């Protein structure tokens, strides 16, 4: 069963995801490559940027580019909407 990580907007945090989550969200990544990603992060620590995945055997530039928008790392987080400050608008009372 997949957790919310794999289902939340087709993104996955490569530092916490398991084999099922990685292979479900990342294009061209099956269970074998997902296991290699997990082995890489266990051997070298948290993945800082998507480019670090190029060091994983079987992951090339094309695979990285297909998945760039799906990958969450320590330094690459999904963009969140900027909320407008409450109480400010274009009325004269707020100027």
C-alpha positions as CSV (number, residue, x, y, z in Angstrom):
1,X,0.0,0.0,0.0
2,X,1.3,3.4,-0.9
3,X,1.6,6.2,1.6
4,X,0.5,9.8,1.1
5,X,4.1,10.6,0.0
6,X,3.6,8.8,-3.3
7,X,0.1,10.2,-3.9
8,X,0.7,13.9,-3.0
9,X,0.8,15.6,-6.4
10,X,3.1,13.0,-8.0
11,X,6.2,14.0,-6.0
12,X,8.3,11.9,-3.8
13,X,11.0,12.7,-1.2
14,X,13.9,10.5,-2.2
15,X,15.3,10.7,1.3
16,X,12.4,9.0,3.0
17,X,10.5,7.1,0.4
18,X,10.5,3.3,0.3
19,X,10.9,1.1,-2.8
20,X,7.1,1.1,-3.6
21,X,6.9,4.9,-3.4
22,X,9.9,5.6,-5.5
23,X,8.9,3.1,-8.2
24,X,5.3,4.3,-8.2
25,X,6.1,8.0,-8.7
26,X,9.3,8.2,-10.6
27,X,9.2,7.5,-14.4
28,X,11.5,4.7,-15.5
29,X,12.3,3.7,-11.9
30,X,11.3,0.2,-11.0
31,X,11.9,-1.7,-7.8
32,X,15.6,-2.6,-8.7
33,X,16.6,1.1,-9.3
34,X,14.5,2.2,-6.3
35,X,16.6,-0.2,-4.2
36,X,19.7,1.4,-5.6
37,X,18.5,4.8,-4.7
38,X,17.9,3.7,-1.1
39,X,21.3,2.0,-0.9
40,X,22.9,5.2,-2.2
41,X,21.3,7.4,0.4
42,X,22.1,4.9,3.2
43,X,25.8,4.8,2.1
44,X,26.3,8.5,1.4
45,X,23.7,10.2,3.5
46,X,20.7,12.4,2.5
47,X,20.4,13.4,-1.1
48,X,20.8,17.1,-1.4
49,X,19.9,17.7,-5.1
50,X,18.3,15.6,-7.9
51,X,21.7,15.6,-9.8
52,X,23.2,13.4,-7.1
53,X,20.9,10.6,-8.5
54,X,23.2,10.5,-11.5
55,X,25.7,8.7,-9.3
56,X,23.2,5.8,-9.0
57,X,24.0,3.1,-11.5
58,X,21.2,2.9,-14.1
59,X,20.0,6.5,-13.7
60,X,21.1,8.8,-16.5
61,X,20.4,12.4,-17.5
62,X,17.3,11.5,-19.5
63,X,15.7,9.7,-16.5
64,X,16.7,12.6,-14.2
65,X,15.1,15.1,-16.5
66,X,11.8,13.1,-16.8
67,X,11.6,13.1,-13.0
68,X,13.0,16.5,-12.0
69,X,9.6,18.0,-11.1
70,X,8.7,14.9,-9.1
71,X,11.8,14.7,-6.9
72,X,12.0,16.3,-3.5
73,X,15.4,16.4,-1.8
74,X,16.9,18.3,1.2
75,X,17.5,21.4,-0.9
76,X,14.7,21.0,-3.4
77,X,11.2,21.3,-1.9
78,X,7.9,21.6,-3.8
79,X,6.7,25.2,-4.3
80,X,3.9,26.3,-2.0
81,X,1.5,29.1,-2.7
82,X,2.3,32.4,-1.1
83,X,-0.6,33.4,1.1
84,X,-1.7,37.0,1.0
85,X,-1.4,38.7,4.5
86,X,-4.8,38.7,6.2
87,X,-6.4,42.2,6.5
88,X,-4.4,43.8,3.6
89,X,-6.2,44.8,0.5
90,X,-6.7,47.8,-1.8
91,X,-9.1,49.7,0.4
92,X,-8.0,53.1,1.7
93,X,-8.4,52.0,5.3
94,X,-5.4,49.8,5.0
95,X,-3.0,52.4,3.6
